[in-house]
């Protein structure tokens, strides 16, 4: 991954953590659970992508209500 792309992901990830702490906390709990079950360590990129998918699920649920 290029340094530029890594900076963009880090910036957006930090923005999401600040603007939507609930999404971050849910994604973090999921990552922690997976890590404990598989004896792995999720990195910031993986947590960011998980945050995106959690956000998509939340948006989908909210639009169906």
N, C-alpha and C positions, 0 to 999 in steps of 0.2 A: 504494500500500500504506500502510495506517495506521501511525502511529508505534508504537502498541501492538503490532501484529502484527510489525513489524520487530524490536522488542525481544525478543519471544518467539522468533522465528527465530534471532536472534543468540545468545540464551541457550542454546537447544537445540543450536545448531551448536557452540558452545564446549564444551558438555557432551560432545557426541559426539566432538569432537577429543581431549578429555582421556581419556574412558573407552574409546574405540576408535580408537587412533592408526593401526592398520593400515587401517581403513576410510577414514580421512581421507587417508592417504598414497596409497592406490589411487585415490580420487576425484580427488585433486590431480594425480596423474600423468595420468589420463584428461583432465582439464580442460586441463592444460598441452599435451598432445598435440593436442587439438582446437583450442586457441588457436593453436598453431604452424601447423597445417594451414590454418586459415581466417583467419589474421591477425586474431584477435579477442582480447578480454580478458574472461574469465569473472569475474563479480563474486561476492561472498560468498553471495548468495542462490542463485545457480546452482550453486555448489560444494556448498552445503548440500543442495539437492535431489538432486544427483548422489550425495552420501554416502548419502542415504536409499535410492536405487535400488541402489547397490552393496551396502548392508546387506541389502536384500531378496534379492538374488541369493545372497549368502553364506548367509543363513538357509535359503533354498530348497535349496541344495546340501547344507547340513549336515543337513537333515531327510530328504533322500533317501538319505543314506549309511547 
